[in-house]
């Protein structure tokens, strides 16, 4: 039998883009931290995130963030362990922290809001990871309706 405590522990330390977006919209109290480097931050980031590279957390976090407010960290993707490094650094400072699994990649692929220094970036919905509301049937109907004019 698989020990349920394993999964409970994972859920206590991880979250995913859908839950983070839901929590953002509901204004649940947490801070979302992008732990990638400055170049990655400039290229694009999750709307509402703050930038604190994982290598700088130990020296900056206590001056810039309230340890009483939970933190969610993210890095590039499932192939990046920067989120784990960031979560560890926050945990060592006494913060309550979760890692957003999937990172920036899955946030973008699920079509959630992103931005760069110039403002919002286009939202892209990847049918491999999320439900795409604009289905073929919807597009076909739009084409047939527009050709009736």
HELIX and SHEET records of a PDB file:
HELIX    1   1 UNK A    4  UNK A   13  1                                  10    
HELIX    2   2 UNK A   17  UNK A   25  1                                   9    
HELIX    3   3 UNK A   38  UNK A   43  1                                   6    
HELIX    4   4 UNK A   54  UNK A   56  5                                   3    
HELIX    5   5 UNK A   57  UNK A   64  1                                   8    
HELIX    6   6 UNK A   82  UNK A   92  1                                  11    
HELIX    7   7 UNK A  103  UNK A  109  1                                   7    
HELIX    8   8 UNK A  136  UNK A  148  1                                  13    
SHEET    1   A 5 UNK A  14  UNK A  16  0                                        
SHEET    2   A 5 UNK A  97  UNK A 101  1                                        
SHEET    3   A 5 UNK A  70  UNK A  74  1                                        
SHEET    4   A 5 UNK A  30  UNK A  34  1                                        
SHEET    5   A 5 UNK A  50  UNK A  51  1                                        
SHEET    1   B 3 UNK A  45  UNK A  46  0                                        
SHEET    2   B 3 UNK A 114  UNK A 116 -1                                        
SHEET    3   B 3 UNK A 119  UNK A 120 -1                                        
END                                                                             
